[in-house]
Amino acid sequence: MNFGPTEMIILLVIVLLLFGAAKLPKLARSMGEAQREFKKGLRDNDEPPPPADEKITMTRAELDAMLAERETKAPKDGNPA
């Protein structure tokens, strides 16, 4: 779908009527921030994953300690976080 100048003007008038002149700068600013965050997230995802042949090992005691710590931080109402 390609927008021409007439369609863009109509769209801008509708946005102006819906949001008002006072809120348009705030709306534009928040849209710009959202776009920057989105692009930052895409750049962060471009990092290659660790090699598949790298193995992570831990002792049984380390695993038990990690599980015990997780249980102490879990909510008491029984719903897993």
C-alpha positions as CSV (number, residue, x, y, z in Angstrom):
1,M,0.0,0.0,0.0
2,N,1.5,3.3,-1.1
3,F,0.4,6.6,0.4
4,G,0.4,9.7,-1.7
5,P,0.5,13.3,-0.4
6,T,-3.3,13.6,-0.3
7,E,-3.7,10.5,1.9
8,M,-0.9,11.6,4.2
9,I,-2.6,15.0,4.7
10,I,-5.9,13.3,5.5
11,L,-4.2,10.9,7.9
12,L,-2.4,13.8,9.7
13,V,-5.7,15.7,10.0
14,I,-7.4,12.6,11.5
15,V,-4.6,12.1,14.0
16,L,-4.7,15.8,14.9
17,L,-8.4,15.6,15.6
18,L,-8.1,12.4,17.6
19,F,-5.1,13.3,19.8
20,G,-5.1,17.1,19.8
21,A,-2.3,19.5,19.1
22,A,-0.9,19.4,22.7
23,K,-0.4,15.6,22.7
24,L,1.2,15.2,19.2
25,P,4.7,16.1,20.4
26,K,4.5,13.6,23.3
27,L,3.1,10.9,20.9
28,A,5.9,11.5,18.4
29,R,8.5,11.4,21.1
30,S,7.2,8.1,22.5
31,M,7.0,6.6,19.0
32,G,10.7,7.6,18.4
33,E,11.8,6.1,21.7
34,A,9.9,2.9,20.9
35,Q,11.6,2.7,17.5
36,R,15.0,3.2,19.1
37,E,14.4,0.5,21.7
38,F,13.2,-1.9,18.9
39,K,16.3,-1.3,16.8
40,K,18.5,-1.7,19.9
41,G,16.8,-5.0,20.6
42,L,17.4,-6.2,17.0
43,R,21.1,-5.2,17.3
44,D,21.4,-7.1,20.6
45,N,19.9,-10.2,19.0
46,D,22.5,-10.2,16.2
47,E,25.1,-11.6,18.6
48,P,26.0,-15.1,17.7
49,P,25.0,-17.9,20.1
50,P,27.6,-19.7,22.1
51,P,29.2,-22.7,20.4
52,A,27.1,-25.8,20.6
53,D,30.0,-28.0,21.6
54,E,30.6,-26.0,24.8
55,K,29.2,-28.0,27.7
56,I,28.2,-26.5,31.0
57,T,28.7,-28.8,33.9
58,M,27.9,-28.4,37.6
59,T,28.2,-30.7,40.6
60,R,25.2,-32.2,42.4
61,A,25.9,-29.9,45.3
62,E,25.9,-26.8,43.1
63,L,22.6,-27.9,41.5
64,D,21.0,-28.5,44.9
65,A,22.2,-25.1,46.2
66,M,20.7,-23.4,43.1
67,L,17.4,-25.2,43.5
68,A,17.2,-24.4,47.2
69,E,17.9,-20.7,46.4
70,R,15.2,-20.7,43.8
71,E,12.7,-22.2,46.2
72,T,13.4,-19.5,48.8
73,K,12.8,-16.8,46.3
74,A,9.6,-18.4,44.9
75,P,6.3,-16.8,46.0
76,K,4.6,-18.6,48.9
77,D,1.2,-18.8,47.3
78,G,2.1,-21.8,45.2
79,N,2.0,-20.1,41.8
80,P,5.3,-20.5,40.0
81,A,6.9,-17.3,38.8
